Amino acid sequence: MSHDLRAELMEILPEEKIPLITRSFDIYGSKRKAVAIIEIPKELGDVEGAIAQALMKINKNVKSVLVKESGREGAFRTRELRLVAGAPDTEVLHREAGCLFRLDPKTVYFSPRESSERDRLTAAVNEGEEVLVMFSGVCPLPIRIAKKHKRIRVTAVELNPEAHNYAIENIHLNRVGDRVLALQGDVREICPKLGRLYDRIAMPLPKGAFRFLDVAVPLLKDEGFLHMYHWADENDLFSEAKGHIRGAAEAGGKVAEFVNWVRVSQYSPRTWKVRIDARISPL
Ligand SMILES: C[S@@+](CC[C@H](N)C(=O)[O-])C[C@H]1O[C@@H](n2cnc3c(N)ncnc32)[C@H](O)[C@@H]1O
């Protein structure tokens, strides 16, 4: 697709600008209506309109093109996105693995690139489990889990009210209301009041999930599983995250046994998103 974008622009833009056109962009949405999010370097600022038009020409479903104006920021992990072409309404219905997620990438976190990571976590869950998904966004992971397992109960906790509203809609759209309970608020305030224990807790907030381990560990059943995401330096990908989990388990009078530790994706030139899966047992 990126090759097509460059090919499409070959006759329109000066030759020296072509290699600067990004090789990757994200498309959110459906065959009927999609939104593209693209990075455009400063050197291409004067031709961004032409790039956006070309992108829409080769992807007929793309009705709006948004340019990244910042990295992900703040507690909600959203970024500034500027409309460069197409319709200002950027709400989409995104399809993934037979599930539908309505969302607006301008107001909530969602990444189509994390689909295979959701595949992996969904596959790790066993039928009948009680699962807590902290930092649940528009509920892609809880819904994926609930679609696969019919006798499951998933609790989802999300701070961003807009993401929570989409989560409620998405739970309804995917008909998993009997299995997924979405709550809006801070994990630190909501989770200790849930009054139940979990077989499995997912913590998909690489920027700082470890700070909530003191909330997660006491909520796990004996031999419960923790899936924690973390940003790690490329020189030592796993020690820091494992240290946080080990420390939190010990502080809670438990012991952590590491089951998997995987490099998920590159976040910046020297930083990777990693996932640690740990079984937490009584001492
Ligand atoms: C990296 S995003 C992941 C969202 C979702 N799990 C997904 O994969 O699409 C992290 C989410 O955590 C939420 N968040 C951040 N701090 C939180 C907190 N203290 N309590 C609850 N949610 C929080 C953000 O609003 C954001 O939606």
The ligand as an SDF file (V2000), in Angstrom:
LIG
                    3D

 27 29  0  0  0  0  0  0  0  0999 V2000
   -2.6170    2.1170   26.0880 C   0  0  0  0  0  0  0  0  0  0  0  0
   -4.3450    2.4870   26.2470 S   0  0  0  0  0  0  0  0  0  0  0  0
   -5.0380    0.8610   26.0260 C   0  0  0  0  0  0  0  0  0  0  0  0
   -6.5230    0.8820   25.7930 C   0  0  0  0  0  0  0  0  0  0  0  0
   -7.1320   -0.4890   25.4510 C   0  0  0  0  0  0  0  0  0  0  0  0
   -6.7790   -1.4970   26.4170 N   0  0  0  0  0  0  0  0  0  0  0  0
   -6.7290   -0.9180   24.0630 C   0  0  0  0  0  0  0  0  0  0  0  0
   -5.9060   -1.8440   23.9380 O   0  0  0  0  0  0  0  0  0  0  0  0
   -7.2260   -0.3300   23.0990 O   0  0  0  0  0  0  0  0  0  0  0  0
   -4.4440    2.7430   27.9940 C   0  0  0  0  0  0  0  0  0  0  0  0
   -5.8050    3.1820   28.4850 C   0  0  0  0  0  0  0  0  0  0  0  0
   -5.7430    3.3150   29.9100 O   0  0  0  0  0  0  0  0  0  0  0  0
   -6.5640    4.3860   30.3150 C   0  0  0  0  0  0  0  0  0  0  0  0
   -6.0870    4.7870   31.6540 N   0  0  0  0  0  0  0  0  0  0  0  0
   -4.9660    5.4820   31.9570 C   0  0  0  0  0  0  0  0  0  0  0  0
   -4.8440    5.6240   33.2880 N   0  0  0  0  0  0  0  0  0  0  0  0
   -5.9030    4.9720   33.8480 C   0  0  0  0  0  0  0  0  0  0  0  0
   -6.3230    4.7480   35.1840 C   0  0  0  0  0  0  0  0  0  0  0  0
   -5.6320    5.2170   36.2330 N   0  0  0  0  0  0  0  0  0  0  0  0
   -7.4500    4.0350   35.3910 N   0  0  0  0  0  0  0  0  0  0  0  0
   -8.1750    3.5560   34.3380 C   0  0  0  0  0  0  0  0  0  0  0  0
   -7.8160    3.7300   33.0510 N   0  0  0  0  0  0  0  0  0  0  0  0
   -6.6990    4.4400   32.7980 C   0  0  0  0  0  0  0  0  0  0  0  0
   -6.3970    5.4220   29.2040 C   0  0  0  0  0  0  0  0  0  0  0  0
   -7.4630    6.3290   29.1540 O   0  0  0  0  0  0  0  0  0  0  0  0
   -6.2940    4.5320   27.9600 C   0  0  0  0  0  0  0  0  0  0  0  0
   -7.5470    4.3580   27.3540 O   0  0  0  0  0  0  0  0  0  0  0  0
  1  2  1  0
  2  3  1  0
  2 10  1  0
  3  4  1  0
  4  5  1  0
  5  6  1  0
  5  7  1  0
  7  8  2  0
  7  9  1  0
 10 11  1  0
 11 12  1  0
 11 26  1  0
 12 13  1  0
 13 14  1  0
 13 24  1  0
 14 15  1  0
 14 23  1  0
 15 16  2  0
 16 17  1  0
 17 18  1  0
 17 23  2  0
 18 19  1  0
 18 20  2  0
 20 21  1  0
 21 22  2  0
 22 23  1  0
 24 25  1  0
 24 26  1  0
 26 27  1  0
M  CHG  2   2   1   9  -1
M  END
$$$$
